[in-house]
Amino acid sequence: MNRPPEEGLPLPPPFMFTCGDCAELLDALVRKVTADAGCFSEQLAVAVHVADAHLEDVPPPHADCAICVGYQERADAHADVQRHWAEHRARDLFLPKDVARLLQTLVLDSRSGSCR
């Protein structure tokens, strides 16, 4: 992720440490970040797990996010939109804001075109 150590990953909320799957996925993510290796798959795995297993803990839509606006506009258009939107918001729990939002922009661009 090429971030200085002082700007490392934020501390995830407590529920992510009490869930064995979350803890294991976070550990894999931290190992990749610490090694300054690509961590795209690890980021996706954590977000997917949180959206699937902890939907009640996913933050609400971002008020300042064009991506959330795009998801909201398409929420009824495709069955996967709500899930992908939850994954997008879940990234704020364990990634710095600028990294979390960049990742989802890249994923959206590759899947169905930009929603900006």
C-alpha positions as CSV (number, residue, x, y, z in Angstrom):
1,M,0.0,0.0,0.0
2,N,3.1,2.2,0.1
3,R,2.1,4.2,3.2
4,P,4.6,5.4,5.8
5,P,4.4,3.3,9.0
6,E,3.0,6.3,11.0
7,E,0.0,6.2,8.5
8,G,-0.5,2.5,8.8
9,L,-3.8,0.6,9.1
10,P,-6.4,2.0,11.5
11,L,-7.3,-0.1,14.5
12,P,-10.3,-2.2,13.6
13,P,-13.4,-2.2,15.8
14,P,-13.5,-4.8,18.7
15,F,-15.9,-7.2,16.9
16,M,-13.3,-7.9,14.3
17,F,-10.9,-9.3,17.0
18,T,-13.5,-11.5,18.6
19,C,-14.5,-13.1,15.3
20,G,-12.0,-15.8,14.5
21,D,-12.5,-15.4,10.7
22,C,-12.1,-11.6,10.9
23,A,-8.9,-12.0,13.0
24,E,-7.4,-14.5,10.6
25,L,-8.2,-12.3,7.6
26,L,-6.9,-9.2,9.3
27,D,-3.7,-11.0,10.2
28,A,-3.2,-12.0,6.5
29,L,-3.8,-8.4,5.5
30,V,-1.4,-7.0,8.0
31,R,1.3,-9.5,7.0
32,K,1.0,-8.3,3.3
33,V,1.0,-4.6,4.3
34,T,4.0,-5.1,6.6
35,A,5.9,-6.9,3.8
36,D,4.9,-4.1,1.4
37,A,3.5,-6.8,-0.8
38,G,0.3,-6.5,-2.9
39,C,-2.7,-6.9,-0.7
40,F,-5.6,-6.6,-3.1
41,S,-7.0,-10.1,-2.4
42,E,-6.6,-9.8,1.3
43,Q,-8.5,-6.5,1.3
44,L,-11.3,-8.0,-0.7
45,A,-11.5,-11.1,1.6
46,V,-11.9,-9.0,4.7
47,A,-14.5,-6.7,3.1
48,V,-16.5,-9.7,1.8
49,H,-16.4,-11.5,5.1
50,V,-17.6,-8.4,7.0
51,A,-20.4,-7.7,4.6
52,D,-21.5,-11.3,4.7
53,A,-21.1,-12.1,8.4
54,H,-21.3,-8.7,10.2
55,L,-23.7,-6.7,8.0
56,E,-25.1,-5.0,11.2
57,D,-21.6,-3.6,11.9
58,V,-21.1,-2.1,8.4
59,P,-21.0,1.7,8.6
60,P,-23.8,3.7,7.0
61,P,-23.4,5.2,3.5
62,H,-20.7,7.9,3.3
63,A,-22.2,11.4,3.1
64,D,-19.2,12.7,1.2
65,C,-18.8,9.8,-1.3
66,A,-19.6,9.8,-5.0
67,I,-19.3,6.1,-5.0
68,C,-22.1,5.7,-2.4
69,V,-24.3,8.0,-4.5
70,G,-23.6,5.7,-7.5
71,Y,-24.5,2.7,-5.5
72,Q,-27.7,4.3,-4.1
73,E,-28.8,5.2,-7.6
74,R,-28.3,1.6,-8.7
75,A,-29.5,-0.2,-5.5
76,D,-32.5,-1.7,-7.2
77,A,-30.9,-2.4,-10.6
78,H,-28.9,-5.5,-9.7
79,A,-29.0,-8.0,-6.9
80,D,-25.3,-7.7,-6.1
81,V,-25.3,-3.9,-5.7
82,Q,-26.3,-3.9,-2.1
83,R,-23.6,-6.5,-1.2
84,H,-20.9,-4.6,-3.1
85,W,-22.0,-1.4,-1.5
86,A,-21.7,-3.0,2.0
87,E,-18.2,-4.2,1.1
88,H,-17.3,-0.7,0.0
89,R,-18.5,0.8,3.4
90,A,-16.9,-2.1,5.4
91,R,-13.4,-1.1,4.1
92,D,-13.6,2.0,6.3
93,L,-13.4,-0.4,9.3
94,F,-9.9,-1.6,8.5
95,L,-8.3,0.6,5.8
96,P,-7.4,4.3,5.7
97,K,-10.2,6.3,4.0
98,D,-8.2,7.2,0.9
99,V,-7.1,3.5,0.3
100,A,-10.6,2.1,1.0
101,R,-12.3,4.4,-1.4
102,L,-9.6,4.0,-4.1
103,L,-9.9,0.3,-4.0
104,Q,-13.6,0.3,-4.6
105,T,-13.3,2.8,-7.4
106,L,-10.9,0.5,-9.2
107,V,-13.2,-2.5,-8.6
108,L,-16.3,-0.6,-9.9
109,D,-14.4,0.7,-12.9
110,S,-13.4,-2.8,-13.9
111,R,-16.8,-4.4,-13.3
112,S,-19.3,-2.0,-14.8
113,G,-17.7,1.3,-15.6
114,S,-17.3,4.2,-13.2
115,C,-20.2,5.3,-11.0
116,R,-18.7,8.7,-10.4
